[in-house]
């Protein structure tokens, strides 16, 4: 028995939900697919599938076996892609983890170009503001703002500027602060972002006025005693609070730039902008030689360069 072939056929039966659909996708007779799965069950000494005239159900042992082997098959496909003909035309699923604002504001608008260039790569974009366990969850890579996980390989892919802003209605009613400390002294409402997993609040940070290039090269200013009548734990909701006039928001520039261009938000304290945020691509060491990951890394670096330049 070709053990690897049997595992691949079993996986297709599970993924397609039946022998007929698996046989069709593999371009094999139904009887051949059934024979391979039966041989695998005999080899393992357990029943992987419960068959009836109407359906095929995965047993408990079968589900556990599938979950373990599908990761191995994915790893093997990546290894073979780096050595064979797929080097020039990478193919297969690429699992990417990203926060909500990054996905909707940066990756997805640029993604059509990637799909045209690499039509055989299926991008599976997991969108969440939590920190995913890439190794445990079998994720190929993630866009992150830190490079402090020793279990992962990280590479810098760009930087993002910060912007502080509020709605015209809020500023008309409460005034426009001309220095960061006025936010505290004048009791301005600030809608802060907090981590749903840790509860930590993102600090309201600025830089003392530098050479005027807006890159935060002055001494850091971290405000204390800020009034937070509303806080949110999701980046798109953070933008919505600013548009609703709930207060001042301090967020990444790409998030609010379209609303500023439409006049729905007004930037403030631009001379005190904090240093840009470093952005990284993080991935498990086992993905180091993945052709799919390499081409995605090259592409996403250019995407972030375009965000910075626009």
BELDAHU-V362868 format. One record per residue. N is the residue number from 1. PHI is phi in radians with two decimals (NA if undefined). OMEGA is omega in whole degrees, -180 to 180 (* if undefined). Layout:
# BELDAHU-V362868
{{N | PHI | OMEGA} {N | PHI | OMEGA}}
This chain:
# BELDAHU-V362868
{{1 | NA | 172} {2 | -1.36 | -172} {3 | -1.04 | -178} {4 | -1.13 | 178} {5 | -1.08 | 179} {6 | -1.12 | 179} {7 | -1.12 | 180} {8 | -1.08 | -180} {9 | -1.18 | 176} {10 | -1.03 | 180} {11 | -1.07 | 179} {12 | -1.16 | 176} {13 | -1.08 | 179} {14 | -1.11 | -175} {15 | -1.23 | -179} {16 | -1.63 | 176} {17 | 1.51 | 179} {18 | 3.09 | -178} {19 | -1.20 | -177} {20 | -1.12 | 180} {21 | -1.17 | 177} {22 | -1.13 | 180} {23 | -1.08 | 180} {24 | -1.14 | -178} {25 | -1.20 | -180} {26 | -1.60 | -178} {27 | 1.00 | 178} {28 | -2.25 | 172} {29 | -1.17 | 178} {30 | -0.98 | -177} {31 | -1.09 | 179} {32 | -1.18 | 178} {33 | -1.08 | 180} {34 | -1.09 | -180} {35 | -1.12 | 180} {36 | -1.09 | -179} {37 | -1.13 | 178} {38 | -1.08 | 178} {39 | -1.11 | 178} {40 | -1.15 | 178} {41 | -1.09 | 178} {42 | -1.10 | -180} {43 | -1.14 | -178} {44 | -1.44 | -178} {45 | 1.36 | 178} {46 | -2.40 | 176} {47 | -1.58 | -178} {48 | -1.63 | -176} {49 | -2.31 | 172} {50 | -1.74 | -176} {51 | -1.81 | 171} {52 | -2.45 | -179} {53 | -1.20 | -175} {54 | -1.93 | -174} {55 | -2.67 | 174} {56 | -2.20 | -179} {57 | -2.06 | 180} {58 | -1.44 | 177} {59 | -1.33 | 177} {60 | -1.07 | 177} {61 | -1.11 | -180} {62 | -1.12 | 179} {63 | -1.13 | 179} {64 | -1.14 | 180} {65 | -1.15 | 179} {66 | -1.10 | -177} {67 | -1.06 | -180} {68 | -1.29 | -174} {69 | -1.35 | -179} {70 | -1.14 | 176} {71 | -1.14 | 180} {72 | -1.15 | 179} {73 | -1.11 | 179} {74 | -1.11 | 178} {75 | -1.08 | -179} {76 | -1.11 | 178} {77 | -1.07 | 179} {78 | -1.13 | 180} {79 | -1.09 | -178} {80 | -1.15 | -180} {81 | -1.15 | 180} {82 | -1.34 | -175} {83 | -1.90 | -173} {84 | -1.83 | -175} {85 | -1.18 | -178} {86 | -1.28 | 179} {87 | -1.05 | -180} {88 | -1.43 | -179} {89 | -2.40 | -176} {90 | -1.07 | -176} {91 | -2.53 | 177} {92 | 1.87 | -178} {93 | -1.38 | 175} {94 | -2.15 | -176} {95 | -1.63 | -176} {96 | -2.12 | 178} {97 | -1.88 | -177} {98 | -2.69 | 172} {99 | -1.23 | -175} {100 | -1.09 | -178} {101 | -1.20 | 178} {102 | -1.11 | -180} {103 | -1.11 | -174} {104 | -1.35 | -174} {105 | -1.70 | -175} {106 | -2.16 | -172} {107 | -1.23 | -173} {108 | -1.10 | 178} {109 | -1.04 | -179} {110 | -1.63 | -172} {111 | -1.11 | 178} {112 | -0.95 | 179} {113 | -1.12 | 178} {114 | -1.15 | -178} {115 | -1.13 | 177} {116 | -1.20 | -177} {117 | -1.27 | -178} {118 | -2.21 | -174} {119 | -1.14 | -178} {120 | -1.62 | 175} {121 | -1.69 | 176} {122 | -1.73 | -180} {123 | -1.47 | 175} {124 | -1.88 | -173} {125 | -1.63 | 177} {126 | -1.59 | -174} {127 | -1.89 | 179} {128 | -2.80 | 177} {129 | -1.64 | 174} {130 | -1.59 | 177} {131 | -1.60 | -177} {132 | -1.34 | 173} {133 | -1.54 | -172} {134 | -1.09 | -177} {135 | -1.26 | -178} {136 | -1.16 | -176} {137 | -1.67 | 176} {138 | 0.98 | 179} {139 | -1.76 | -176} {140 | -1.26 | -177} {141 | -2.82 | 179} {142 | -2.51 | 173} {143 | -1.59 | -175} {144 | -2.38 | 179} {145 | -1.79 | 178} {146 | -2.35 | 178} {147 | -2.25 | -171} {148 | -1.87 | 178} {149 | -1.66 | -176} {150 | -1.17 | -180} {151 | -1.42 | -175} {152 | -2.09 | 170} {153 | -1.60 | 179} {154 | -2.24 | 174} {155 | -2.43 | -180} {156 | -1.19 | 180} {157 | -2.12 | 178} {158 | 2.79 | 177} {159 | -2.34 | 178} {160 | -2.28 | 179} {161 | -1.41 | 176} {162 | -1.73 | 175} {163 | -2.48 | 173} {164 | -1.89 | -175} {165 | -2.73 | 177} {166 | -2.78 | 180} {167 | -1.31 | 176} {168 | -0.98 | -179} {169 | -1.13 | 180} {170 | -1.11 | -178} {171 | -1.18 | 178} {172 | -1.12 | -178} {173 | -1.46 | -171} {174 | -1.95 | -180} {175 | 1.55 | -179} {176 | -1.85 | 178} {177 | -1.17 | -180} {178 | -1.77 | 176} {179 | -2.45 | -178} {180 | -0.93 | -177} {181 | -1.11 | 179} {182 | -1.13 | 177} {183 | -1.05 | 178} {184 | -1.38 | -174} {185 | -1.10 | -178} {186 | -1.65 | 175} {187 | 1.00 | 177} {188 | -1.19 | 174} {189 | -1.40 | 177} {190 | -2.11 | 175} {191 | -1.57 | -176} {192 | -1.63 | 176} {193 | -1.77 | 176} {194 | -2.22 | -180} {195 | -1.38 | 179} {196 | -1.17 | -177} {197 | -1.49 | -177} {198 | -1.88 | -177} {199 | 1.41 | -178} {200 | -1.25 | -179} {201 | -1.66 | 177} {202 | -1.15 | -177} {203 | -1.18 | 176} {204 | -1.55 | -170} {205 | -2.13 | 178} {206 | -2.36 | 172} {207 | -2.26 | 177} {208 | -1.05 | -173} {209 | -0.93 | -179} {210 | -1.78 | -176} {211 | -1.62 | 175} {212 | 1.51 | -179} {213 | -1.53 | 176} {214 | 1.31 | -178} {215 | -1.86 | 172} {216 | 1.10 | -177} {217 | -1.59 | 178} {218 | -1.53 | 178} {219 | -1.15 | -179} {220 | -1.17 | 175} {221 | -2.16 | 178} {222 | -1.98 | -176} {223 | -1.40 | 175} {224 | -2.12 | -180} {225 | 1.35 | 179} {226 | -1.24 | 179} {227 | -1.52 | -177} {228 | -2.10 | 178} {229 | -1.18 | 178} {230 | -2.41 | 173} {231 | -2.32 | -180} {232 | -2.32 | -179} {233 | -2.09 | -179} {234 | -2.44 | -168} {235 | -1.16 | 178} {236 | -1.20 | 175} {237 | -1.15 | 178} {238 | -1.05 | 177} {239 | -1.09 | -178} {240 | -1.07 | 180} {241 | -1.16 | 178} {242 | -1.15 | 180} {243 | -1.11 | 180} {244 | -1.40 | 178} {245 | 1.35 | -177} {246 | -1.39 | 178} {247 | 2.68 | 179} {248 | -1.41 | 175} {249 | -2.15 | 179} {250 | -2.14 | -171} {251 | -2.59 | 180} {252 | -1.29 | -171} {253 | -1.03 | -176} {254 | -1.08 | -180} {255 | -1.19 | -172} {256 | -1.86 | -175} {257 | -1.02 | 178} {258 | -1.06 | 180} {259 | -1.19 | 176} {260 | -1.16 | 179} {261 | -1.10 | 179} {262 | -1.47 | -179} {263 | 1.43 | -179} {264 | -1.42 | 176} {265 | -2.35 | 179} {266 | -2.14 | 177} {267 | -1.28 | 178} {268 | -2.33 | 173} {269 | 0.98 | -178} {270 | -1.11 | 180} {271 | -1.24 | -178} {272 | -1.98 | -178} {273 | -1.05 | 179} {274 | -1.26 | 179} {275 | -1.03 | -179} {276 | -1.06 | 178} {277 | -1.49 | 175} {278 | -1.33 | -179} {279 | -2.10 | -174} {280 | -2.25 | 167} {281 | -1.79 | -179} {282 | -1.96 | 180} {283 | -2.72 | 177} {284 | -1.12 | 178} {285 | -0.97 | -179} {286 | -1.15 | -180} {287 | -1.63 | -172} {288 | -0.95 | -175} {289 | -1.81 | 180} {290 | -1.24 | 178} {291 | -1.12 | 178} {292 | -1.03 | -179} {293 | -1.17 | -179} {294 | -1.07 | -179} {295 | -1.22 | 177} {296 | -1.17 | 179} {297 | -1.07 | 178} {298 | -1.08 | -179} {299 | -1.17 | -174} {300 | -1.23 | 174} {301 | -1.08 | 179} {302 | -1.19 | 177} {303 | -1.04 | -180} {304 | -1.20 | 175} {305 | -1.12 | 178} {306 | -1.18 | 177} {307 | -1.08 | -178} {308 | -1.11 | -175} {309 | -1.39 | -175} {310 | -1.41 | *}}
